[in-house]
Amino acid sequence: MKLKDIIASVEGVLVCGESHLEQEVKSGFASDLMSDVLTLLEDDILLITGLSNNQSIRTAEMSDISNILLVRNKRPSQSMIDMAKELDIALAYTPFSLFKASGLLYAKGLEPVY
């Protein structure tokens, strides 16, 4: 599933990472616990999270995740945006809850990590 289709499916807004819009995303992982994210060994993942701070960007960097979707209408801070741009991480947000965004994306064919 392309990132642009993911964002459209959850009525999301892309904040940065326009170059990622045509990128294929193989699977999604939803968590607010960054320690769980650090255990992932998959490629081409979308991180779906409500954790709207620099820790989510740093965790994505360490896990080689290049796409983050913030839920519950949480808007990234300017420092998050700056860091995401510097690390070439696409950052978007949706008004939907973690549960609803994950369910919609699963129904559209985005596979779970496990």
N, C-alpha and C positions, 0 to 999 in steps of 0.2 A: 504494500500500500504506500503510495507517495505521501510525503509530509503534507503537501497542499490539500490532499483529500482527507487526511486525518484532521487537520485544522478546520476544514469546512464541515466535517461530520459532527464536530462538537461546538459549532458556532464560535470558534476560537479567533483570536487576534494574534498575528505574528508580530513580535516586538523587535526581533533581530534574527538574522540568519536567512535572508532571502535566497541566498545561493543554495540552500538546502531544500527548497520547495519541491524540486523534482526528484529528490533523493528517495530511494526505496527504503522503507522501514519494515523489517521482517517481523518484529515482535514488540510487545509492550510489557512494561513492568510498573505496577502501581504500588507506591510505598511512601510513607512519610519518615520511615526509619532508614537513614542513610547507611547504617551498618548492614542492612539487608541488601542494599544496592551494591555494596562493595563485594558481595559474594558472587556476583554475576560474571559469567565467562562467555557471554554471547556477543555477537556483533550486530550492528544496525538496530539498536534498541531505542524505543521511545520511553523516557522516564516520565511517568505521570505522578505528580506529587502536589501536596499542599504546602510543602516546606518552601516558603518564599524568602530565602536568604542566601547569602554567598556560599553556605555549606553545600547546598544542592548543586551549585555550579562546580565547586571543587570536587565533589564526589563524582559527578558526571565526568569530569576531566580524568580522574584517577581510574575510572571504569571504562574509559574510551566510549562514552555515550555522547552523541553529538546532537541529540534532540530532547528538549525538556518541555513538558506541558504542565503549567500550573493550573490548579483547579480552584473552585470556590471563589472565582473572580479575584483571586489574589494577583496583584500587579507587582511586577518586579521593581526593585529599587534601581536607581541609576547606577549604583555600584555593581549590582547584578548584571545589568545590561552591558556595562563597560567590560566586565570580566568575561561575559559570554561572547562578546564581539572579539575580544583579544584571543580567546581560546577557540574561536570558530564553532560555537555551539548555538544552535537555533533555539530560541526561547519564545514560547507562546503562552497564552492564558485562555481559559474558558470560564464562563459563568457556572458551569455544571459542577456537581459534586464529584468526588473521586469515584464513587460507585457508578454514577450515571455516565460519566465520561468513559470509564473502562467498559461498561456494558455496551454503550453505543459503538465503540471501536471494535469490540469483540464481535458484535452482530454484523459489522461491516467487513469482517474477515481478518482483522489484526490478530495474529496468534499470540498467546501468552508465552512467556519465557519458559514456564513449566506449570 
